[in-house]
Amino acid sequence: MQFHHHGYVSGDPRVQPAAGVGIDRPAELPDEVDVLIVGTGPAGMLAAAQLSQFPGVTTRIVERRAGRLAIGQADGIQARTVETFQAFGFAERIIAEAYRITETAFWKPDPADPSRIIRTARTPDDPAEISEFPHLVVNQARVLDYFAEFMANSPTRMSPDYGFEFRSLSVADGEEYPVTVTLLHTSGPHEGQERIVRAKYVVGADGARSKVRQAIGCTLAGGQANHAWGVMDILAVTDFPDIRIKCAIQSGTGGSILLIPREGGHLFRMYVDLGEVDPNNKGAVRSTSIEDIIAKANEILHPYTLDVRNIAWHSVYEVGHRLTDRFDDVLPEQRGTRTPRVFITGDACHTHSAKAGQGMNVSMQDGFNLAWKLGHVLEGRSPQSLLDTYSEERQVVAKNLIDFDKEWSTLMAKKPEEFEDPSALEDFYVRTAEFPAGFMTQYAPSMLVSTAGYQNLAAGFPVGKRFKSAPVVRVADSNPLHLGHHATADGRWRIYVFADPALPGTGSATDKLAEWVAVSPESPLAATPEGADADAWFDLKVIYQQSHHNIDLGAVPEVFKPEVGPFKLTDYEKVYATDPTADIFDLRGLDRGGVVVIVRPDQYVANVLPLTATAELAAYFAPLLQPRRQKELSSSVLPEGPIAHSATTPSALVNR
Ligand SMILES: Cc1cc2nc3c(=O)[nH]c(=O)nc-3n(C[C@H](O)[C@H](O)[C@H](O)COP(=O)(O)OP(=O)(O)OC[C@H]3O[C@@H](n4cnc5c(N)ncnc54)[C@H](O)[C@@H]3O)c2cc1C
């Protein structure tokens, strides 16, 4: 974490100084906003947290509940999501309180006595070490709390506006605030009264029964709820030995349980198979009592027993596999002719079973994908066409997820005798581990993602996939650390220059690239607004192949040591060397001749280029950037108080 460069910070450095619309932020919902987010679930809260880093952008997030979510809903946090939490600064804290999944146990009927279950396999959770982060279980409410804290501490001082229900919207293209939204006060002194808010963009993060989705004429297509599960978060006493291990349990009677141990050492969740939903009498399953769910659980666990002492939460969960054909308000025939103004994210555009633990995770990645794009467009960094990539990228991800989830939940619902191969379930689980962990997403070539013509130079950073971090040593202070962990959710592009073998200052290819980046009008850095820190929009880092002892920091090109803040201090934290115990060049298959890796603000690899490909580097960024905006920055986005002295862009604020 970097701070003090705008002057001494004596308090918690995580609390960023208020700036822009965060100074005197009105407590009441304003009549006009840049972005109105509907719904404080994981998708909406991540989007809001990301936008809270853009102090020039007025973002408000409304929620029909009167306050925070207290309990229930999702709890599975895949490793990709923990990586994302790291970018929002709370991975360590949430890991400390969460349950960590390291193994999954499989229980099946004992062939000698099918009325009893026995353990048949135990599989490690992440055998291929896809991520340095763990797979966690923690209640959705806590995840939302952390995002709320992040946005409250951000320059915009954001907090959710509770007690507003979205009713309807209309879009009038061409107006400054084209979306007119009708809300209803659901609590407080104005309860029952309507409220109109105008917005430049609306994000529908309002869950599976989304009214925003309805308002833009999207429908969820696909299978309705077909299979019902009783879900209960309970405190219980049991002689089942794997109660603190994630288990897929299949009984001889045909019922099954997915057991998820929970945070805190005592609580656990059970998804208990309630069978097929009768399409002519859906109410029958929905009214299953908690007593019936517990009785069914005991039946499946036989010969073990479950003595439930406390029920924290329970529900009947019967979500089907459904998907909308577009995630924004642009009809297929209109694509390219108008700007999307309304977006839908998360459960509003895709629903799937709980068994692969995806709902909350995929929803958050929707929010991550969209929010930085909105920030860049609203700040004037990027053209509006960038917004078309949201629906284009995320619809495919959701489709793939639904296909995967269908397969997994069909397997989970099968009776043991229906399997040709007795280990089919655990084999599928191990074979597809990368999918539920969140790492199968690979964005296709677009204005944002290159065609990967130079992929051979960086085999371990597949273009379109998330940037997989690796250890390095920071030259200035010899600290071993993870390169990717310094990519915070600040809306900046990352450009990693993996150097050629020559030392800095020798006229090497790396030195020449640095010179071009620093001075060429074609360089992406040239788009940075006048007066802002040189790294305000692009976080440029260099990684040398040598040991840090051999790198002369003084000889490293200045562009890798930018001046920052009002005192024009040198940022020493962008120059790295390889870790002798884990060489990033070997780990990620990097060409020793050097390579440039461009990473999007949402952590996905966008391009891989040779050090000499300056023309291609310029061409890649050209459509993503507006021409240089000289002295355009409004003083209203400057941070207040002891740190605010020079013009800076929102994401060039302190505490990066
Ligand atoms: C009751 C329930 C139980 C669930 N149980 C599980 C589970 O056991 N396991 C699992 O993996 N997943 C479960 N899920 C799904 C999981 O929680 C979602 O996949 C995930 O939360 C999706 O995130 P989201 O942000 O898209 O939507 P949500 O988390 O659903 O958030 C939507 C938010 O929008 C608000 N909202 C809705 N309509 C309006 C409106 N008109 N105006 C204003 N605000 C509105 C809602 O109050 C809510 O806060 C459950 C979901 C629900 C609703």
Ligand as a Chemical Component Dictionary entry (heavy atoms), coordinates in Angstrom:
data_LIG
# 
_chem_comp.id                   LIG 
_chem_comp.type                 NON-POLYMER 
_chem_comp.pdbx_formal_charge   0 
_chem_comp.three_letter_code    LIG 
# 
loop_
_chem_comp_atom.comp_id 
_chem_comp_atom.atom_id 
_chem_comp_atom.alt_atom_id 
_chem_comp_atom.type_symbol 
_chem_comp_atom.charge 
_chem_comp_atom.model_Cartn_x 
_chem_comp_atom.model_Cartn_y 
_chem_comp_atom.model_Cartn_z 
_chem_comp_atom.pdbx_ordinal 
LIG C1  C1  C 0 -33.421 -16.435 -1.191 1  
LIG C2  C2  C 0 -32.174 -16.791 -1.952 2  
LIG C3  C3  C 0 -31.467 -17.904 -1.569 3  
LIG C4  C4  C 0 -30.303 -18.245 -2.248 4  
LIG N1  N1  N 0 -29.618 -19.330 -1.823 5  
LIG C5  C5  C 0 -28.472 -19.644 -2.436 6  
LIG C6  C6  C 0 -27.732 -20.720 -2.013 7  
LIG O1  O1  O 0 -28.148 -21.431 -1.103 8  
LIG N2  N2  N 0 -26.552 -20.981 -2.636 9  
LIG C7  C7  C 0 -26.113 -20.228 -3.673 10 
LIG O2  O2  O 0 -25.029 -20.479 -4.208 11 
LIG N3  N3  N 0 -26.805 -19.195 -4.109 12 
LIG C8  C8  C 0 -27.967 -18.887 -3.511 13 
LIG N4  N4  N 0 -28.687 -17.844 -3.955 14 
LIG C9  C9  C 0 -28.220 -17.166 -5.156 15 
LIG C10 C10 C 0 -27.129 -16.193 -4.886 16 
LIG O3  O3  O 0 -27.377 -15.516 -3.691 17 
LIG C11 C11 C 0 -27.094 -15.312 -6.096 18 
LIG O4  O4  O 0 -26.611 -16.074 -7.206 19 
LIG C12 C12 C 0 -26.241 -14.100 -5.955 20 
LIG O5  O5  O 0 -26.561 -13.408 -4.790 21 
LIG C13 C13 C 0 -26.446 -13.242 -7.183 22 
LIG O6  O6  O 0 -26.054 -11.956 -6.926 23 
LIG P1  P1  P 0 -26.835 -10.732 -7.536 24 
LIG O7  O7  O 0 -26.103 -9.553  -7.041 25 
LIG O8  O8  O 0 -26.989 -10.908 -8.972 26 
LIG O9  O9  O 0 -28.304 -10.787 -6.963 27 
LIG P2  P2  P 0 -28.891 -10.844 -5.486 28 
LIG O10 O10 O 0 -27.894 -11.283 -4.512 29 
LIG O11 O11 O 0 -30.166 -11.595 -5.567 30 
LIG O12 O12 O 0 -29.185 -9.329  -5.160 31 
LIG C14 C14 C 0 -30.231 -8.612  -5.712 32 
LIG C15 C15 C 0 -30.541 -7.451  -4.800 33 
LIG O13 O13 O 0 -31.464 -6.614  -5.445 34 
LIG C16 C16 C 0 -32.494 -6.274  -4.541 35 
LIG N5  N5  N 0 -33.673 -6.007  -5.338 36 
LIG C17 C17 C 0 -34.416 -6.899  -6.020 37 
LIG N6  N6  N 0 -35.398 -6.276  -6.691 38 
LIG C18 C18 C 0 -35.270 -4.966  -6.421 39 
LIG C19 C19 C 0 -35.988 -3.818  -6.828 40 
LIG N7  N7  N 0 -37.042 -3.903  -7.646 41 
LIG N8  N8  N 0 -35.585 -2.617  -6.383 42 
LIG C20 C20 C 0 -34.518 -2.511  -5.549 43 
LIG N9  N9  N 0 -33.817 -3.574  -5.126 44 
LIG C21 C21 C 0 -34.175 -4.794  -5.564 45 
LIG C22 C22 C 0 -32.612 -7.476  -3.634 46 
LIG O14 O14 O 0 -33.208 -7.127  -2.404 47 
LIG C23 C23 C 0 -31.156 -7.883  -3.496 48 
LIG O15 O15 O 0 -30.522 -7.232  -2.444 49 
LIG C24 C24 C 0 -29.853 -17.468 -3.317 50 
LIG C25 C25 C 0 -30.567 -16.348 -3.696 51 
LIG C26 C26 C 0 -31.717 -15.986 -3.028 52 
LIG C27 C27 C 0 -32.467 -14.751 -3.446 53 
# 
loop_
_chem_comp_bond.comp_id 
_chem_comp_bond.atom_id_1 
_chem_comp_bond.atom_id_2 
_chem_comp_bond.value_order 
_chem_comp_bond.pdbx_ordinal 
LIG C1  C2  SING 1  
LIG C2  C3  SING 2  
LIG C2  C26 DOUB 3  
LIG C3  C4  DOUB 4  
LIG C4  N1  SING 5  
LIG C4  C24 SING 6  
LIG N1  C5  DOUB 7  
LIG C5  C6  SING 8  
LIG C5  C8  SING 9  
LIG C6  O1  DOUB 10 
LIG C6  N2  SING 11 
LIG N2  C7  SING 12 
LIG C7  O2  DOUB 13 
LIG C7  N3  SING 14 
LIG N3  C8  DOUB 15 
LIG C8  N4  SING 16 
LIG N4  C9  SING 17 
LIG N4  C24 SING 18 
LIG C9  C10 SING 19 
LIG C10 O3  SING 20 
LIG C10 C11 SING 21 
LIG C11 O4  SING 22 
LIG C11 C12 SING 23 
LIG C12 O5  SING 24 
LIG C12 C13 SING 25 
LIG C13 O6  SING 26 
LIG O6  P1  SING 27 
LIG P1  O7  DOUB 28 
LIG P1  O8  SING 29 
LIG P1  O9  SING 30 
LIG O9  P2  SING 31 
LIG P2  O10 DOUB 32 
LIG P2  O11 SING 33 
LIG P2  O12 SING 34 
LIG O12 C14 SING 35 
LIG C14 C15 SING 36 
LIG C15 O13 SING 37 
LIG C15 C23 SING 38 
LIG O13 C16 SING 39 
LIG C16 N5  SING 40 
LIG C16 C22 SING 41 
LIG N5  C17 SING 42 
LIG N5  C21 SING 43 
LIG C17 N6  DOUB 44 
LIG N6  C18 SING 45 
LIG C18 C19 SING 46 
LIG C18 C21 DOUB 47 
LIG C19 N7  SING 48 
LIG C19 N8  DOUB 49 
LIG N8  C20 SING 50 
LIG C20 N9  DOUB 51 
LIG N9  C21 SING 52 
LIG C22 O14 SING 53 
LIG C22 C23 SING 54 
LIG C23 O15 SING 55 
LIG C24 C25 DOUB 56 
LIG C25 C26 SING 57 
LIG C26 C27 SING 58 
# 
